[in-house]
Amino acid sequence: MNRRGFLGVSGTGAAAWALSRWASAAAPPARQPNFLVIMADDLSPGHFGCYGGSRAKTPHLDALARSGVCFRTCWATPMCAPSRAMIATGRYAHRTGIYHNGLAIPTGKFPARQWAREHLTFARLLREHGYATALAGKIMEMGGRIGSPEVGFQEYCHHVSNGKLPDGKTFEGVWESDRALPGWSGPVASRYWHPCLVRNGEAVPTSPDLFGEDVCADFLVDFIRRHRDAPFLAYYPMNLPHGTATGKLPTTPLSGRPGQNQGGAMAECVSYIDVLVGRLLTALEETGQLRHTLVLFTSDNGDAGWGKTWATEEGARVPLLAGGPTWLRQRGPADQLVSLADIFPTLAELAGAGLPEGYDVDGCSLAAFLCGETDRTRDVITSSIGTGRMVRDRRWLLEAVDPVGGHPRGRLYDCGTEREPGQYREMTDSQEPEAIEARRRLEKVLGDTPFLNPEDPATAKALEAYRKHPYPHRLGPRPGARPPQR
């Protein structure tokens, strides 16, 4: 398989599965690999032991990091909708039109929220190349009706926020809110305890002791077991640890059954994410598929309250762990720069799935890096939220750039060898030659990357509506501010 120039774009149980099948040297996959892509919701890297966290227990994910690759600097966007469109398509907002949950601009003949009719999803691409495909969890921003050929998932199990069930059935579970709150169009049905779920077009029977994430994980376990002889894509965009419509965190089964949709703690939610990941990894191991399955774990944006909606690295930085197959090179912590836009071309290349002629993506395939054929990834990464933008290379970071909002210069940092944004040295007004050159170089990257055009009539109309959104993007905290302990 030629990977150079692809697409023309640049606990005890955990230890058992992690150590049972690792190869000492990487080699390209001999068959189409399976893919398990897991995305947590509103979660910064620092909660996990492999990223220095200490409050949550994450043995399965920490083992995955040790046995595979733990990317220290992976960027999404600082909000769910643009991140989810980006990971599914490998395309930035200037192509999909999704700049923010409240800023969506049509890029073709279809409405902005129906972007799957104009852009390939990884599910559709892999399905058309012989893969069985399934999604469980949160279906927000999949570009169209879940289960449609354009979106590409053959099987699905997901939360129904408005409580409208198929065949006229009435939801009899718990409501997170009985009225519309800012950012919601109406009352919100539970996604956690006593949840509102649909599985392959049919309502899932609910009860007070039923936890929604258990249903979704069990759905994918069944999917994995039924497709042990064919390549598959299993996509798990979790709800955890996103707060309920009222901003509360739920308890989890770790606290006993039944639980509550409020009064929970972040550490418990993160620990239960690890439990769910362990359940899926165990299913792969027991069916003999882990050695053929690339497992990717990430998040859609930084923590709610510390990063989400910020045009900063805290907003864009997410975990990215890769593990599973025998052909994956064991690297552990990796300082290379990566983006969620890179997931689409990576899966496409490893699956041997080509793209239509002239169809461009913004992501860069990580296949050669994961297989050990190269130690290089990107030289630079970019991200955006609303009208704000950010860009960095290995040493320098330029964030909070927002000419539309009256902040054209942004903030410049020398990251040095530090790992956390609060440890960077601010150089915004520095006249040192290195800082001046770094700013020039990073501004050129932003200038060469297409972005929204406020002079376009459709864009101007969308921006006017966006100014009324209850959760607009922000430029982040004061320089030097530090996140809460994780």
Secondary structure, DSSP 8 states (H G I E B T S, - for coil): ---TTGGG---HHHHHHHHSS--SS----SS--EEEEEEESS--GGGSGGGT--SS--HHHHHHHHHSEEEEEEE--SSHHHHHHHHHHS--HHHH-EEETTEE---SSS-GGGGGGTS--HHHHHHTTT-EEEEEE--TTSSS-TTSTTT--SEEEEE-TT-B-GGG-B--S-EEESS--TT-SS-EE-SSBS--EEETTEE----TT-BHHHHHHHHHHHHHHHTTTS-EEEEEE--TT---TTS-----GGG-SS--SSS--HHHHHHHHHHHHHHHHHHHHHTT-GGGEEEEEEESSSBTTBBTTBSSHHHHEEEEEEE--TTS---EEEEEEEEGGGHHHHHHHHHT----TT---S----HHHHHTS-S--BS-EEEEETTEEEEE-SSEEEEEEBTTTTB-S-EEEE-TT-SSGGGSEE-TT---HHHHHHHHHHHHHHHHS----TTSHHHHHHHHHHTT-SS--B--S-TT------
